[in-house]
Structures are given as C-alpha cells and as structure tokens.
C-alpha cells in the first residue's frame, strides 16, 4: 500500500535547503535530506503513545537522544528502533550532510499526515497551540520535566482543542484533504 497521497507533492521543504520525501514503501514512510548548511535540524524531546519509530541513516551522521542517551548514528548502525513511550530527540550537525529514513510500527498513513502538518509552512512548526493541535491529533507529545506521561498527553490534548476552538486548523486532517 502506498503511503503518499496522490495529489500532494512527494517532496516537501522542511528548512533551508532541507527536504522530506514521502516514500511508496510498505516499511519506510519518508526520507529526510539535510544539506549540512548552517540550518541545523533540531527536533525537541518528545514521545509517541501508539507506535514505535524505526530509522536508518543512509548517508552522513545524525544525533538521536533516546531515553536521555545521546548517540551519533551513521549508515554502519543499521536500523534503530525507538519503542513507543520512549522520549527521543533529533539533531543534525552543522556542515554534515545527512540522509536518513524513518518508519513506524504499526505502519499507517498518519505519520505522513503528521509531517505534512508539522512542516506545512516549509519549516518546523514551533508555535505552542498549532504544535499541540498537530501532536495531539497525530500521536506526538512533548517531554516535560518530571516525565509525567499522563500530564504531557493531557496538556497537548487540551491545548490542541483550544487551538481548534480559537481558529487554528490542521492543513491536512486525513486523505480527504488532498488537493484536487
């Protein structure tokens, strides 16, 4: 089953000269290409309640911090599993080009929708209310001091609902939001 929604672009910008390409692959959702310029990719600590993440580095190096342990990964590391509910973050290195692929288990089309919403402006969404709306709709929650998962999830769900009430809306809610 193809992940990419037919009428949307297969590749989207996610920062200065950085791209994300959605793959027609039953195992890998997307391929990220970070050029290695001065625009560093830096995804803050977060976790997922309903799915595991799997990634592999195709070219270059990237740092993942998983459960508080930072490690630099390269193609030699193969596939790396991040179990659901485990806090993780991602950071690229200035001057280092990296290409990596990411998948989820169990596989579904929500991860593509999540990333399309997260980067709908051509860069990472960083405003709290839109981020909460995207995260709570697509299973991504922030890691806050104290590691109280119920509080982190509850906070994003409430803030996500507030965001919708005051006029924020997801760019892509489901497959029915495809361009004609």
KOLTORSE-647907 format. One line per field, with one value per atom (N, C-alpha, C, O): residue number from 0; residue in three letters; x, y, z. Coordinates in Angstrom, 1 decimal, padded with zeros to 4 digits. Atoms other than C-alpha are relative to their C-alpha. Layout:
% KOLTORSE-647907
nr	(NUM,...)
rest	(Ala,...)
X	(X,...)
Y	(Y,...)
Z	(Z,...)
***
This chain:
% KOLTORSE-647907
nr	(0,0,0,0,1,1,1,1,2,2,2,2,3,3,3,3,4,4,4,4,5,5,5,5,6,6,6,6,7,7,7,7,8,8,8,8,9,9,9,9,10,10,10,10,11,11,11,11,12,12,12,12,13,13,13,13,14,14,14,14,15,15,15,15,16,16,16,16,17,17,17,17,18,18,18,18,19,19,19,19,20,20,20,20,21,21,21,21,22,22,22,22,23,23,23,23,24,24,24,24,25,25,25,25,26,26,26,26,27,27,27,27,28,28,28,28,29,29,29,29,30,30,30,30,31,31,31,31,32,32,32,32,33,33,33,33,34,34,34,34,35,35,35,35,36,36,36,36,37,37,37,37,38,38,38,38,39,39,39,39,40,40,40,40,41,41,41,41,42,42,42,42,43,43,43,43,44,44,44,44,45,45,45,45,46,46,46,46,47,47,47,47,48,48,48,48,49,49,49,49,50,50,50,50,51,51,51,51,52,52,52,52,53,53,53,53,54,54,54,54,55,55,55,55,56,56,56,56,57,57,57,57,58,58,58,58,59,59,59,59,60,60,60,60,61,61,61,61,62,62,62,62,63,63,63,63,64,64,64,64,65,65,65,65,66,66,66,66,67,67,67,67,68,68,68,68,69,69,69,69,70,70,70,70,71,71,71,71,72,72,72,72,73,73,73,73,74,74,74,74,75,75,75,75,76,76,76,76,77,77,77,77,78,78,78,78,79,79,79,79,80,80,80,80,81,81,81,81,82,82,82,82,83,83,83,83,84,84,84,84,85,85,85,85,86,86,86,86,87,87,87,87,88,88,88,88,89,89,89,89,90,90,90,90,91,91,91,91,92,92,92,92,93,93,93,93,94,94,94,94,95,95,95,95,96,96,96,96,97,97,97,97,98,98,98,98,99,99,99,99,100,100,100,100,101,101,101,101,102,102,102,102,103,103,103,103,104,104,104,104,105,105,105,105,106,106,106,106,107,107,107,107,108,108,108,108,109,109,109,109,110,110,110,110,111,111,111,111,112,112,112,112,113,113,113,113,114,114,114,114,115,115,115,115,116,116,116,116,117,117,117,117,118,118,118,118,119,119,119,119,120,120,120,120,121,121,121,121,122,122,122,122,123,123,123,123,124,124,124,124,125,125,125,125,126,126,126,126,127,127,127,127,128,128,128,128,129,129,129,129,130,130,130,130,131,131,131,131,132,132,132,132,133,133,133,133,134,134,134,134,135,135,135,135,136,136,136,136,137,137,137,137,138,138,138,138,139,139,139,139,140,140,140,140,141,141,141,141,142,142,142,142,143,143,143,143,144,144,144,144,145,145,145,145,146,146,146,146,147,147,147,147,148,148,148,148,149,149,149,149,150,150,150,150,151,151,151,151,152,152,152,152,153,153,153,153,154,154,154,154,155,155,155,155,156,156,156,156,157,157,157,157,158,158,158,158,159,159,159,159,160,160,160,160,161,161,161,161,162,162,162,162,163,163,163,163,164,164,164,164,165,165,165,165,166,166,166,166,167,167,167,167,168,168,168,168,169,169,169,169,170,170,170,170,171,171,171,171,172,172,172,172,173,173,173,173,174,174,174,174,175,175,175,175,176,176,176,176,177,177,177,177,178,178,178,178,179,179,179,179)
rest	(Unk,Unk,Unk,Unk,Unk,Unk,Unk,Unk,Unk,Unk,Unk,Unk,Unk,Unk,Unk,Unk,Unk,Unk,Unk,Unk,Unk,Unk,Unk,Unk,Unk,Unk,Unk,Unk,Unk,Unk,Unk,Unk,Unk,Unk,Unk,Unk,Unk,Unk,Unk,Unk,Unk,Unk,Unk,Unk,Unk,Unk,Unk,Unk,Unk,Unk,Unk,Unk,Unk,Unk,Unk,Unk,Unk,Unk,Unk,Unk,Unk,Unk,Unk,Unk,Unk,Unk,Unk,Unk,Unk,Unk,Unk,Unk,Unk,Unk,Unk,Unk,Unk,Unk,Unk,Unk,Unk,Unk,Unk,Unk,Unk,Unk,Unk,Unk,Unk,Unk,Unk,Unk,Unk,Unk,Unk,Unk,Unk,Unk,Unk,Unk,Unk,Unk,Unk,Unk,Unk,Unk,Unk,Unk,Unk,Unk,Unk,Unk,Unk,Unk,Unk,Unk,Unk,Unk,Unk,Unk,Unk,Unk,Unk,Unk,Unk,Unk,Unk,Unk,Unk,Unk,Unk,Unk,Unk,Unk,Unk,Unk,Unk,Unk,Unk,Unk,Unk,Unk,Unk,Unk,Unk,Unk,Unk,Unk,Unk,Unk,Unk,Unk,Unk,Unk,Unk,Unk,Unk,Unk,Unk,Unk,Unk,Unk,Unk,Unk,Unk,Unk,Unk,Unk,Unk,Unk,Unk,Unk,Unk,Unk,Unk,Unk,Unk,Unk,Unk,Unk,Unk,Unk,Unk,Unk,Unk,Unk,Unk,Unk,Unk,Unk,Unk,Unk,Unk,Unk,Unk,Unk,Unk,Unk,Unk,Unk,Unk,Unk,Unk,Unk,Unk,Unk,Unk,Unk,Unk,Unk,Unk,Unk,Unk,Unk,Unk,Unk,Unk,Unk,Unk,Unk,Unk,Unk,Unk,Unk,Unk,Unk,Unk,Unk,Unk,Unk,Unk,Unk,Unk,Unk,Unk,Unk,Unk,Unk,Unk,Unk,Unk,Unk,Unk,Unk,Unk,Unk,Unk,Unk,Unk,Unk,Unk,Unk,Unk,Unk,Unk,Unk,Unk,Unk,Unk,Unk,Unk,Unk,Unk,Unk,Unk,Unk,Unk,Unk,Unk,Unk,Unk,Unk,Unk,Unk,Unk,Unk,Unk,Unk,Unk,Unk,Unk,Unk,Unk,Unk,Unk,Unk,Unk,Unk,Unk,Unk,Unk,Unk,Unk,Unk,Unk,Unk,Unk,Unk,Unk,Unk,Unk,Unk,Unk,Unk,Unk,Unk,Unk,Unk,Unk,Unk,Unk,Unk,Unk,Unk,Unk,Unk,Unk,Unk,Unk,Unk,Unk,Unk,Unk,Unk,Unk,Unk,Unk,Unk,Unk,Unk,Unk,Unk,Unk,Unk,Unk,Unk,Unk,Unk,Unk,Unk,Unk,Unk,Unk,Unk,Unk,Unk,Unk,Unk,Unk,Unk,Unk,Unk,Unk,Unk,Unk,Unk,Unk,Unk,Unk,Unk,Unk,Unk,Unk,Unk,Unk,Unk,Unk,Unk,Unk,Unk,Unk,Unk,Unk,Unk,Unk,Unk,Unk,Unk,Unk,Unk,Unk,Unk,Unk,Unk,Unk,Unk,Unk,Unk,Unk,Unk,Unk,Unk,Unk,Unk,Unk,Unk,Unk,Unk,Unk,Unk,Unk,Unk,Unk,Unk,Unk,Unk,Unk,Unk,Unk,Unk,Unk,Unk,Unk,Unk,Unk,Unk,Unk,Unk,Unk,Unk,Unk,Unk,Unk,Unk,Unk,Unk,Unk,Unk,Unk,Unk,Unk,Unk,Unk,Unk,Unk,Unk,Unk,Unk,Unk,Unk,Unk,Unk,Unk,Unk,Unk,Unk,Unk,Unk,Unk,Unk,Unk,Unk,Unk,Unk,Unk,Unk,Unk,Unk,Unk,Unk,Unk,Unk,Unk,Unk,Unk,Unk,Unk,Unk,Unk,Unk,Unk,Unk,Unk,Unk,Unk,Unk,Unk,Unk,Unk,Unk,Unk,Unk,Unk,Unk,Unk,Unk,Unk,Unk,Unk,Unk,Unk,Unk,Unk,Unk,Unk,Unk,Unk,Unk,Unk,Unk,Unk,Unk,Unk,Unk,Unk,Unk,Unk,Unk,Unk,Unk,Unk,Unk,Unk,Unk,Unk,Unk,Unk,Unk,Unk,Unk,Unk,Unk,Unk,Unk,Unk,Unk,Unk,Unk,Unk,Unk,Unk,Unk,Unk,Unk,Unk,Unk,Unk,Unk,Unk,Unk,Unk,Unk,Unk,Unk,Unk,Unk,Unk,Unk,Unk,Unk,Unk,Unk,Unk,Unk,Unk,Unk,Unk,Unk,Unk,Unk,Unk,Unk,Unk,Unk,Unk,Unk,Unk,Unk,Unk,Unk,Unk,Unk,Unk,Unk,Unk,Unk,Unk,Unk,Unk,Unk,Unk,Unk,Unk,Unk,Unk,Unk,Unk,Unk,Unk,Unk,Unk,Unk,Unk,Unk,Unk,Unk,Unk,Unk,Unk,Unk,Unk,Unk,Unk,Unk,Unk,Unk,Unk,Unk,Unk,Unk,Unk,Unk,Unk,Unk,Unk,Unk,Unk,Unk,Unk,Unk,Unk,Unk,Unk,Unk,Unk,Unk,Unk,Unk,Unk,Unk,Unk,Unk,Unk,Unk,Unk,Unk,Unk,Unk,Unk,Unk,Unk,Unk,Unk,Unk,Unk,Unk,Unk,Unk,Unk,Unk,Unk,Unk,Unk,Unk,Unk,Unk,Unk,Unk,Unk,Unk,Unk,Unk,Unk,Unk,Unk,Unk,Unk,Unk,Unk,Unk,Unk,Unk,Unk,Unk,Unk,Unk,Unk,Unk,Unk,Unk,Unk,Unk,Unk,Unk,Unk,Unk,Unk,Unk,Unk,Unk,Unk,Unk,Unk,Unk,Unk,Unk,Unk,Unk,Unk,Unk,Unk,Unk,Unk,Unk,Unk,Unk,Unk,Unk,Unk,Unk,Unk,Unk,Unk,Unk,Unk,Unk,Unk,Unk,Unk,Unk)
X	(000.8,000.0,000.9,001.8,-000.8,001.5,-000.4,-001.6,000.2,001.9,-000.4,-001.2,000.1,002.0,-001.4,-001.9,001.3,-001.3,000.1,000.9,-000.3,-001.6,000.2,001.1,000.0,-002.3,000.9,001.1,-000.9,000.2,001.4,001.7,-001.3,003.8,000.7,000.5,-000.7,006.0,001.1,001.5,-001.1,008.8,-000.4,-000.9,000.3,008.3,001.2,002.1,-001.1,010.7,-000.2,-001.4,000.1,011.4,001.1,001.3,-001.0,014.0,000.9,000.6,-000.9,016.7,000.8,001.7,-000.6,017.7,-000.1,000.6,000.3,016.3,-001.3,-002.2,001.2,013.7,-000.4,000.4,000.6,011.4,-000.7,-001.6,000.7,010.3,-000.7,-000.2,000.9,007.4,000.2,000.1,-000.4,008.2,-001.2,-002.1,001.0,006.0,000.6,001.0,-000.7,007.3,-000.8,-001.2,000.8,005.5,000.7,000.1,-000.8,008.3,000.5,000.5,-000.6,009.7,-001.0,-001.5,001.0,007.4,000.7,000.1,-000.6,009.9,001.5,002.1,-001.5,013.5,000.2,-000.4,-000.3,014.9,001.4,002.4,-001.3,017.8,000.3,-000.3,-000.5,019.6,001.3,002.3,-001.1,022.1,001.3,002.4,-001.2,024.6,000.4,001.6,-000.4,024.5,-000.1,-000.1,000.0,024.2,-001.4,-001.6,001.3,020.5,-000.1,-000.4,000.0,020.6,-001.4,-002.2,001.3,017.6,000.1,001.1,000.0,016.7,-001.4,-002.2,001.4,013.6,000.1,000.8,-000.1,013.0,-000.5,-001.2,000.4,012.4,-001.6,-002.3,001.4,009.0,-000.1,000.9,000.2,007.4,-001.4,-002.1,001.2,004.6,-000.7,000.0,000.7,001.9,-000.4,-000.5,000.6,000.7,000.9,000.5,-000.8,003.6,001.5,002.0,-001.4,007.3,000.5,-000.1,-000.7,009.7,001.2,001.9,-001.2,012.4,000.7,000.1,-000.8,015.2,001.3,001.8,-001.3,018.3,000.6,000.0,-000.8,021.0,000.5,001.2,-000.4,021.7,001.4,002.3,-001.3,024.5,000.2,-000.7,-000.3,026.3,-000.2,-000.1,000.2,025.6,-001.1,-001.3,001.1,022.8,000.0,000.3,000.1,022.4,-001.4,-002.3,001.2,019.5,000.3,001.2,-000.1,019.0,-001.2,-002.4,001.0,017.0,000.0,001.0,000.0,015.9,001.2,001.7,-001.0,018.4,001.4,002.4,-001.4,021.4,000.2,-000.5,-000.3,022.8,001.0,002.0,-001.0,024.5,-000.1,-001.1,-000.1,025.7,-000.1,000.6,000.2,024.4,000.4,000.4,-000.5,025.8,-000.6,-001.3,000.5,025.0,000.4,-000.3,-000.4,027.0,-000.9,-000.8,000.9,024.4,-001.2,-001.9,001.2,021.7,-001.3,-001.4,001.3,018.1,000.0,000.5,000.0,017.5,-001.5,-002.3,001.4,014.2,-000.1,000.7,000.3,012.7,-001.4,-002.4,001.3,009.9,-001.0,-000.6,001.0,006.6,000.2,000.7,-000.1,006.5,001.5,001.7,-001.3,010.3,000.3,000.1,-000.3,011.5,001.2,002.2,-001.1,013.7,000.0,-001.0,-000.1,015.0,001.1,001.8,-000.9,017.0,000.7,000.1,-000.7,019.7,001.1,001.8,-001.0,021.8,001.3,001.2,-001.3,025.4,000.2,000.0,-000.3,026.4,001.1,002.1,-001.1,028.4,000.0,000.8,000.0,027.4,-001.3,-002.4,001.2,025.0,-000.4,000.4,000.6,022.7,-001.2,-002.0,001.2,020.1,-000.4,000.4,000.5,018.0,-001.4,-002.2,001.3,014.8,-000.7,000.0,000.7,012.1,-001.3,-001.9,001.3,009.2,-000.6,000.0,000.7,006.6,-000.5,-000.8,000.6,005.3,-001.1,-000.8,000.5,002.5,-000.1,-000.3,000.0,002.5,-001.4,-002.3,001.3,-000.4,000.3,001.5,-000.3,-000.8,000.0,000.1,000.1,-001.0,001.4,001.4,-001.3,002.8,000.2,000.8,-000.2,002.8,-000.9,-000.4,000.9,-000.2,000.6,000.6,-000.7,001.7,001.1,001.1,-001.1,004.8,-000.5,000.1,000.5,002.8,-000.5,-000.3,000.5,001.1,001.2,001.2,-001.1,004.3,000.9,001.4,-000.8,006.1,-000.8,-000.3,000.9,003.1,000.5,000.2,-000.5,004.9,001.4,002.0,-001.3,008.1,001.1,002.3,-001.0,009.8,-000.8,-002.0,000.6,009.2,-001.0,-000.6,001.0,006.0,000.5,000.8,-000.5,007.2,-001.0,-000.7,001.0,004.1,-000.7,-001.1,000.6,002.6,-001.3,-001.5,001.4,-001.1,000.0,-000.6,000.0,-000.6,000.8,000.3,-000.8,002.1,-000.9,-000.9,000.8,-000.3,-001.1,-001.5,001.1,-003.1,000.5,-000.1,-000.6,-000.8,000.3,000.0,-000.4,000.7,-001.1,-001.0,001.1,-002.5,-000.8,-001.4,000.8,-004.2,000.8,000.2,-000.8,-001.2,001.0,002.0,-000.8,000.3,001.4,002.4,-001.3,003.2,-000.1,-000.9,000.2,003.6,001.4,002.4,-001.3,006.3,000.5,-000.3,-000.5,008.6,000.3,001.1,-000.1,008.3,000.8,000.9,-000.7,010.3,-001.0,-002.1,000.8,009.0,-000.4,-000.8,000.4,008.2,-001.3,-001.5,001.4,004.5,-000.8,-001.3,000.6,003.2,-001.5,-001.9,001.4,-000.5,-000.2,-001.1,000.0,000.2,000.4,-000.3,-000.5,002.2,-001.1,-001.4,001.0,-000.5,-001.3,-001.8,001.2,-003.4,000.2,-000.8,-000.3,-001.8,-000.1,-000.8,000.1,-001.4,-001.4,-001.8,001.4,-004.9,-000.8,-001.6,000.8,-006.4,000.4,-000.4,-000.5,-004.2,-000.4,-000.6,000.5,-005.0,-001.4,-001.8,001.4,-008.7,-000.2,-001.0,000.1,-008.2,000.4,-000.2,-000.4,-006.3,-001.1,-001.3,001.1,-009.2,-001.1,-001.7,001.1,-011.7,000.3,-000.6,-000.3,-009.8,000.4,000.9,-000.2,-009.4,001.2,001.2,-001.0,-006.3,-000.6,-001.5,000.5,-006.9,001.2,002.1,-001.0,-004.8,-000.1,-001.1,000.0,-003.7,-000.4,-001.1,000.3,-004.1,-000.6,000.1,000.7,-006.7,000.0,000.2,000.1,-007.0,000.2,000.4,-000.1,-006.9,-001.0,-000.7,001.0,-010.0,000.5,-000.2,-000.5,-007.9,001.0,001.6,-000.9,-005.9,-000.4,-001.6,000.2,-005.6,-000.7,-000.5,000.7,-007.9,000.9,000.5)
Y	(-001.2,000.0,001.2,001.3,-001.3,003.4,000.9,001.1,-001.0,006.0,001.3,002.1,-001.3,009.0,000.3,-000.5,-000.4,010.8,000.5,001.5,-000.3,011.1,001.4,001.7,-001.4,014.8,000.9,002.1,-000.9,016.2,-000.3,-001.4,000.2,016.7,-001.0,-001.1,001.1,013.8,000.5,-000.1,-000.6,016.0,001.4,002.2,-001.3,019.0,000.6,-000.1,-000.7,021.6,-000.1,000.0,000.0,021.3,000.9,000.8,-001.0,024.1,000.5,000.1,-000.6,025.9,-001.1,-001.7,001.0,023.5,-001.4,-002.3,001.4,020.5,-000.5,000.3,000.5,018.2,-001.3,-002.0,001.3,015.3,-000.6,000.1,000.7,012.8,-001.1,-002.0,001.1,010.5,-001.2,-001.0,001.2,007.0,-000.9,-001.0,001.0,004.5,-001.4,-002.2,001.2,001.7,-000.5,000.3,000.6,-000.6,000.1,-000.1,000.0,-000.2,001.3,001.6,-001.3,003.3,001.1,001.1,-001.1,006.4,001.1,001.6,-001.1,009.0,000.0,-000.7,-000.2,010.0,001.5,002.3,-001.4,013.2,000.3,-000.5,-000.5,015.1,001.3,002.3,-001.2,017.7,000.3,-000.5,-000.4,019.6,000.1,000.0,-000.2,020.2,001.5,001.8,-001.4,024.0,000.5,-000.3,-000.5,026.3,-000.1,000.3,000.2,025.5,-001.4,-002.4,001.3,022.7,-000.5,000.3,000.6,020.3,-000.3,-000.9,000.2,020.2,-000.3,000.7,000.4,018.3,-000.3,-001.2,000.1,018.7,-001.4,-002.2,001.2,015.8,-000.2,000.7,000.4,014.0,-001.5,-002.2,001.4,010.6,-000.3,000.6,000.5,008.6,-001.1,-001.9,000.9,006.7,-001.3,-002.4,001.1,004.3,-000.7,-001.7,000.6,003.5,000.1,001.0,000.0,002.6,000.8,000.8,-000.6,004.5,-000.8,-001.3,000.7,002.9,001.0,001.7,-000.8,004.9,-000.6,-001.5,000.4,004.3,001.1,001.9,-001.0,006.6,-000.6,-001.6,000.4,006.3,000.7,000.0,-000.8,009.0,001.0,001.6,-001.0,011.1,-000.5,-001.7,000.3,011.3,000.9,002.0,-000.8,012.5,-000.5,-001.6,000.3,012.6,-000.2,000.6,000.3,010.9,-000.1,-000.7,000.2,011.2,-000.8,-000.4,001.0,008.2,-000.3,-000.8,000.3,007.9,000.7,000.1,-000.8,010.6,-000.3,000.4,000.4,009.0,000.5,000.0,-000.6,011.0,-000.9,-001.3,000.8,009.0,000.5,000.8,-000.3,009.8,-001.3,-002.2,001.1,007.4,000.2,001.4,000.0,006.6,-001.2,-002.1,001.1,004.1,-001.4,-002.4,001.3,001.4,-000.5,-001.7,000.5,001.3,-000.7,-001.3,000.7,-000.2,000.6,001.8,-000.5,000.1,000.1,-000.7,-000.3,001.7,000.1,000.8,000.0,001.1,000.9,000.9,-000.8,003.7,-000.5,-000.2,000.5,002.0,001.1,002.2,-001.0,003.8,000.4,-000.4,-000.6,006.0,000.3,000.7,-000.3,006.4,001.4,001.7,-001.3,010.0,000.0,-000.7,-000.1,010.9,001.4,002.1,-001.2,013.9,-000.2,-001.2,000.2,014.5,001.3,002.4,-001.2,016.9,-000.3,-001.2,000.2,017.3,000.9,001.6,-000.7,018.7,001.0,000.7,-001.0,021.9,-000.5,-001.0,000.4,021.2,-001.5,-001.9,001.4,017.5,-000.3,-000.2,000.5,016.3,-001.3,-002.2,001.2,013.6,-000.4,000.5,000.5,011.4,-001.2,-002.1,001.2,009.1,-000.2,000.6,000.4,007.2,-000.4,-000.8,000.2,006.8,-000.8,-000.6,000.8,004.3,-000.1,000.3,000.2,003.5,-001.4,-002.0,001.4,000.2,000.2,000.6,000.5,-000.5,001.2,002.3,-001.0,001.3,000.4,-000.4,-000.6,003.6,001.3,001.7,-001.2,006.8,001.2,002.3,-001.2,009.1,000.7,001.9,-000.6,009.7,001.0,002.1,-001.0,011.3,001.2,002.3,-001.2,013.5,000.8,002.1,-000.7,014.4,000.9,002.1,-000.8,015.5,001.1,002.2,-001.0,017.3,001.2,002.4,-001.0,019.3,000.7,002.0,-000.5,019.8,001.0,001.9,-000.8,021.3,000.7,001.1,-000.6,022.9,001.4,001.9,-001.3,026.3,000.0,001.0,000.1,024.9,-000.1,-000.1,000.2,024.7,-000.6,-000.6,000.6,023.1,001.0,002.1,-000.8,024.4,000.1,-000.9,-000.2,025.9,000.7,000.8,-000.7,027.8,-001.1,-002.1,000.9,026.1,-000.6,-001.8,000.5,025.9,-000.9,-001.9,000.9,024.6,-001.3,-002.3,001.2,022.2,-001.0,-002.2,000.8,020.9,-000.6,-001.8,000.5,020.5,-001.1,-002.2,001.0,018.6,-001.2,-002.4,001.1,016.5,-000.9,-002.1,000.8,015.5,-000.7,-001.8,000.6,014.7,-001.2,-002.2,001.0,012.5,-000.7,-001.2,000.8,010.9,000.5,-000.3,-000.5,013.1,001.0,001.9,-000.7,014.5,000.5,-000.2,-000.5,016.7,-000.7,-001.2,000.5,015.5,001.2,002.1,-001.1,017.9,-000.5,-001.7,000.4,017.9,-000.8,-000.5,000.8,015.2,-001.3,-002.3,001.1,012.7,-000.6,-001.8,000.5,012.5,-000.1,000.9,000.2,011.0,000.4,001.0,-000.4,011.5,001.5,002.0,-001.5,015.2,000.5,001.4,-000.5,015.7,-000.3,000.6,000.3,013.9,000.9,001.4,-000.8,015.6,001.5,002.1,-001.4,019.0,000.3,001.3,-000.2,018.6,-000.2,000.5,000.2,017.3,001.2,001.7,-001.2,020.3,001.1,001.9,-001.1,022.8,-000.2,000.8,000.3,021.1,000.4,000.9,-000.3,021.5,001.5,002.1,-001.4,025.1,000.7,001.6,-000.5,025.7,000.0,000.9,000.2,024.4,001.0,001.5,-000.9,026.5,001.4,002.2,-001.4,029.8,000.2,001.2,-000.2,029.1,-000.7,-000.6,000.8,027.1,-001.3,-001.9,001.2,024.2,-000.8,-000.1,000.8,021.3,000.3,000.4,-000.2,021.8,-001.3,-001.3,001.4,018.0,-000.8,-001.3,000.8,016.2,-001.5,-002.3,001.4,013.0,000.0,001.0,000.1,011.7,000.9,001.2,-000.8,013.7,001.5,002.2,-001.4,017.0,000.1,001.1,000.0,016.1,001.1,001.4,-001.0,018.8,-000.7,-001.9,000.6,018.2,000.0,-000.5)
Z	(000.0,000.0,000.0,000.9,000.1,-001.0,001.1,001.4,-001.0,001.7,-000.5,000.1,000.5,-000.5,-000.5,-001.3,000.5,-001.1,-001.4,-001.6,001.4,-004.9,-000.5,-001.2,000.6,-005.5,000.8,000.4,-000.8,-002.9,-000.5,-001.0,000.4,-003.7,000.8,002.0,-000.7,-002.9,000.9,001.9,-000.8,-001.6,000.5,-000.3,-000.6,000.8,000.6,001.0,-000.7,002.1,001.5,002.0,-001.5,005.9,000.6,001.8,-000.4,006.2,-001.1,-002.3,001.0,004.4,-000.7,-000.2,000.8,001.6,000.5,000.2,-000.6,003.6,-000.6,-000.8,000.5,002.2,000.7,001.3,-000.4,003.2,-001.2,-001.7,001.1,000.6,000.5,001.2,-000.4,001.2,-000.9,-002.2,000.8,000.0,-000.2,000.6,000.3,-001.7,000.4,-000.4,-000.5,000.5,001.2,002.1,-001.2,003.0,001.3,002.4,-001.2,005.5,000.5,001.7,-000.3,005.3,-000.5,-001.6,000.3,005.5,-000.8,-001.8,000.7,004.4,000.1,000.9,000.0,003.6,000.2,-000.5,-000.3,005.0,-000.5,-000.3,000.5,003.3,000.6,000.3,-000.7,005.4,-000.7,-000.6,000.8,003.3,000.7,000.1,-000.8,006.1,000.0,000.3,-000.1,005.8,001.4,002.4,-001.4,008.8,000.6,001.8,-000.6,009.3,000.5,-000.2,-000.7,011.8,000.3,000.8,-000.4,012.2,001.5,001.9,-001.4,015.9,000.5,000.7,-000.4,016.9,001.5,002.0,-001.5,020.7,000.5,-000.2,-000.6,023.1,000.0,000.3,000.1,022.5,000.1,000.1,000.0,022.6,-000.7,-001.0,000.7,020.9,000.9,001.4,-000.8,022.7,-000.7,-000.1,000.6,020.0,-001.0,-001.6,001.0,017.7,000.4,001.1,000.0,017.6,-001.2,-002.2,001.2,015.3,-000.3,000.6,000.5,013.2,-000.9,-001.7,000.9,011.5,-000.4,000.3,000.4,009.5,-000.8,-001.5,000.6,008.3,-001.3,-001.3,001.3,004.6,-000.4,-001.0,000.3,004.4,001.1,001.6,-001.0,006.9,001.4,001.7,-001.4,010.6,000.6,000.1,-000.7,012.9,001.4,001.7,-001.4,016.6,000.5,000.3,-000.7,018.3,001.5,001.9,-001.4,022.0,000.4,000.2,-000.3,023.2,001.5,001.9,-001.4,026.8,000.7,001.7,-000.6,027.7,-000.4,000.1,000.4,026.0,-001.5,-002.4,001.4,023.0,-000.7,-000.1,000.8,020.3,-001.5,-002.0,001.4,016.8,-000.8,-000.6,000.8,014.2,-001.4,-001.9,001.3,010.8,-000.8,-000.2,000.7,008.0,000.6,000.4,-000.6,009.9,001.1,001.4,-001.2,012.7,-000.4,000.4,000.5,010.5,000.5,000.7,-000.4,011.7,001.6,002.3,-001.4,015.1,000.4,-000.3,-000.5,017.0,001.2,002.1,-001.2,019.3,000.4,-000.3,-000.5,021.3,000.3,000.8,-000.4,021.9,001.5,002.3,-001.4,025.1,000.4,001.5,-000.4,025.0,-000.6,-001.8,000.4,024.9,-001.0,-000.7,001.0,021.9,-000.6,-000.7,000.7,020.1,-001.1,-001.1,001.1,016.9,-000.3,-000.2,000.4,015.9,-001.0,-000.9,001.0,012.8,000.4,001.4,-000.3,012.7,-001.1,-002.3,001.0,011.0,-000.9,-000.4,000.9,007.9,-000.4,-001.2,000.3,007.8,-000.8,-000.2,000.8,005.0,000.5,000.8,-000.5,006.2,-000.8,-001.1,000.6,004.6,000.9,001.1,-000.8,006.8,-000.3,-000.8,000.2,006.5,001.3,002.3,-001.2,009.1,-000.4,-001.4,000.1,009.5,001.4,002.4,-001.3,012.2,000.0,-001.1,-000.2,013.6,001.0,002.1,001.3,013.1,-001.0,-000.6,001.1,009.7,-000.2,-000.3,000.5,008.8,-000.7,-000.8,000.7,006.9,000.8,000.3,-000.9,009.9,000.1,000.3,-000.1,010.0,-001.1,-000.9,001.1,006.6,000.2,000.1,-000.3,007.6,001.1,001.1,-001.1,010.8,-000.5,-000.2,000.5,009.0,-001.0,-001.0,000.9,006.3,000.8,000.4,-000.8,009.0,000.8,000.9,-000.8,011.1,-000.8,-000.3,000.9,008.1,-001.1,-002.1,001.0,006.3,-000.4,-001.5,000.3,006.4,-000.6,-000.8,000.6,004.9,001.0,000.6,-001.1,008.3,001.1,001.1,-001.2,011.6,000.7,001.0,-000.8,013.4,001.4,002.0,-001.4,016.7,000.9,002.1,-000.9,018.0,000.8,000.3,-000.9,021.0,-000.4,-000.5,000.3,020.0,-001.2,-001.2,001.2,016.5,000.2,-000.3,-000.3,017.7,000.8,000.6,-000.9,020.4,-000.9,-000.7,000.8,017.8,-000.9,-001.0,000.9,015.4,000.8,000.4,-000.8,018.1,000.6,000.5,-000.6,019.9,-001.1,-000.8,001.0,016.6,-000.6,-001.1,000.7,015.3,001.0,000.5,-000.9,018.5,000.2,-000.1,-000.3,019.4,001.2,001.2,-001.2,022.9,000.5,000.4,-000.5,024.5,001.2,002.0,-001.3,027.2,000.9,000.5,-001.0,030.2,001.2,001.4,-001.2,033.4,000.9,001.0,-000.8,035.7,-000.7,000.0,000.8,032.9,000.4,000.6,-000.3,033.8,-001.4,-001.8,001.4,030.5,000.0,-001.0,000.0,031.5,-000.1,-000.7,000.0,032.1,-001.3,-001.9,001.3,028.9,-001.1,-001.9,001.0,026.8,000.3,-000.7,-000.3,028.6,-000.3,-000.9,000.3,028.2,-001.5,-001.9,001.4,024.5,-000.6,-001.5,000.5,024.0,000.3,-000.5,-000.4,025.9,-000.8,-001.4,000.8,024.1,-001.4,-002.1,001.4,020.8,-000.2,-001.3,000.1,021.4,000.1,-000.6,-000.1,022.5,-001.4,-001.9,001.3,019.2,-001.0,-001.8,000.9,017.2,000.3,-000.6,-000.4,019.2,-000.4,-000.8,000.3,018.5,-001.5,-001.8,001.4,014.8,-000.7,-001.9,000.7,014.2,-000.6,000.0,000.5,011.9,-000.7,-001.2,000.7,010.5,-001.5,-002.1,001.5,006.9,-000.6,-001.7,000.6,006.3,001.2,002.0,-001.0,008.5,-000.3,000.6,000.5,006.5,-001.5,-002.1,001.4,003.0,-000.8,-002.0,000.7,002.1,-000.1,-000.8,000.2,002.4,-001.1,-001.3,001.2,-000.7,-001.0,-001.1,001.1,-003.4,-001.1,-001.4,001.1,-006.3,-001.3,-002.3)
***
